Each structure stands twice: as C-alpha cells, then as structure tokens.
Amino acid sequence: MQQISIIGNLGANARIVDVNGSKFITFRVAVTEKRKQGETTNSETTWYSCTYNRAESAVINYLVTGQQVFVQGKPSYRLYDSAVHRCKMLDVSISVDRLELVGNVKSTEQTNDEDKPF
C-alpha cells in the first residue's frame, strides 16, 4: 500500500461535496520547496487535491485559505493534457486518512486578523 505525507497550505477554503449521497470534504494543498543555489533561491510549488471522508467533522470550519495542514493518505495519479501549459501534466490526489492543523489555527468564524489557538 502506498502512503504519502505532506505539510502545506490550503489554497482556498475547503468545501463539502455530495457524490451519490456520500459527503466528502475537498480541499487543495500547496507544498512549496525552496532551494538555495549560491545567492539565488528557487522555489517550486506542487499542488495536491485532497478528499476527506469525514464531512460531519467540525474541522471544515478551520480548513480555510492559508491554513497550514499535515495530510497523510493514499495517493492516486492522473495524467492530463493542459490547455494552459500546452503539455501533459500530472494531477496528484490524496484520499486522506489523517489530517492535522499545523501552526496558527485559522477559522471561518474569526472576525479579525488575529489567529486564535485551536
């Protein structure tokens, strides 16, 4: 069995989707790796599409844009033609088994810019 573990930031607020009567939380996580070469720093961002089958969980209130998360689960891969980049692209999706909030916890209920603890 394959497992993947990532730590990254949400690109947008998570949402609940209904597929044939089953509800899931879906969100996208960006993982940016920075490499320093001499005085230049290069960065590369990889996006992961995540599906979490616990739609009844209150965690959705904390899965907001910019929130850092730890995700672990089973990966799946899909090759597709990108009209934007005019080349083949690889989509990596994760069926999430484990989800943890990392760093400062944000919430959709926050009314100011201060981060409050979880």
ABEGO torsion letter per residue (X at the ends): XBBBBBBBBBABBBBBBBBGGBBBBBBBBBBBBBBBBEABBBBBBBBBBBBBABAABAAAAABBBGBBBBBBEBBBBBBBBBAAAGBBBBBBBBBBABBBBBEBBBBAABABABBBBX
